[in-house]
Amino acid sequence: MINSLVSIQIIPKTNNGEDSIPFIEQAISVIQDSGIRYEVHPLETTMEGNLTEIFSIIEKMNERMIEAGCVNVISQVKILYQPSGVSMDKLTEKYR
């Protein structure tokens, strides 16, 4: 059962002040490769799934930033954990 919505904003620190967008795109590709449901928004990306699986994806996103040459990375994360089930559609249906 889908028990979590997690929004993440990745803020990579590059070595020479490069544009962060290509790095952020690499982080999003980690989510894409995972097969989990997600939505990209202007300031964050929201994932829908099992909390343990999502934490694993976040770990891989951070590792990808270091592999790409970032000095470090800040991950700002928001979590909705609801064991009875949760979905992005249910929470936003009245706005669509």
C-alpha positions in Angstrom: 0.0 0.0 0.0 1.1 3.5 -0.8 1.7 5.1 2.6 3.7 8.2 1.9 4.0 11.4 -0.1 7.5 12.9 0.1 8.6 16.2 -1.5 12.3 16.9 -2.0 14.3 19.9 -3.0 17.9 19.1 -4.0 20.4 21.9 -3.6 23.8 20.8 -4.9 26.9 22.7 -4.1 29.2 22.6 -7.2 32.9 23.0 -7.2 33.1 26.0 -9.4 29.7 27.6 -9.1 28.3 25.8 -12.2 24.6 26.1 -13.0 22.8 23.7 -10.7 20.0 22.8 -13.1 22.0 20.0 -14.9 22.7 18.4 -11.5 19.1 18.7 -10.4 18.1 17.0 -13.7 20.4 14.1 -12.8 18.7 13.9 -9.4 15.3 13.7 -11.0 16.6 11.0 -13.4 17.2 8.9 -10.3 13.5 9.2 -9.4 12.5 8.4 -13.1 14.7 5.3 -13.1 13.1 4.0 -9.9 9.7 3.7 -11.5 7.9 5.3 -8.6 5.1 7.8 -9.3 6.3 11.4 -9.0 5.5 15.0 -10.1 8.0 17.7 -10.8 7.1 21.1 -9.5 9.0 24.4 -9.9 10.6 24.2 -6.4 10.4 20.5 -5.5 9.5 17.1 -6.7 6.9 14.9 -5.0 7.1 11.1 -4.8 4.2 8.8 -3.9 5.0 5.3 -2.5 6.3 3.3 0.4 8.4 5.4 2.8 11.3 2.9 3.0 11.5 2.8 -0.8 11.4 6.6 -1.1 14.2 7.0 1.5 16.3 4.7 -0.6 15.7 6.9 -3.6 16.6 10.0 -1.7 19.9 8.3 -0.7 20.6 7.5 -4.3 19.8 11.1 -5.4 22.4 12.4 -2.9 25.0 9.9 -4.0 24.4 10.8 -7.6 25.2 14.5 -6.8 28.5 13.5 -5.2 29.3 11.2 -8.2 28.5 14.1 -10.5 31.2 16.2 -8.8 29.3 18.2 -6.2 31.1 19.1 -3.0 28.0 18.5 -1.0 24.2 18.5 -1.3 21.4 19.8 0.8 18.1 17.8 0.6 15.0 19.6 2.0 12.4 16.9 2.6 8.7 17.1 3.5 7.0 13.8 4.5 3.3 12.8 4.8 3.2 9.4 6.3 -0.3 7.8 6.5 -0.3 4.0 7.0 -4.0 3.8 6.0 -3.0 5.0 2.5 -2.5 8.3 0.7 -2.2 9.7 -2.8 -1.4 12.9 -4.6 -4.6 12.7 -6.5 -6.8 12.4 -3.4 -5.1 15.4 -1.7 -5.4 17.7 -4.7 -8.6 16.5 -6.5 -10.6 19.6 -5.5 -8.0 21.8 -7.2 -8.0 20.0 -10.5 
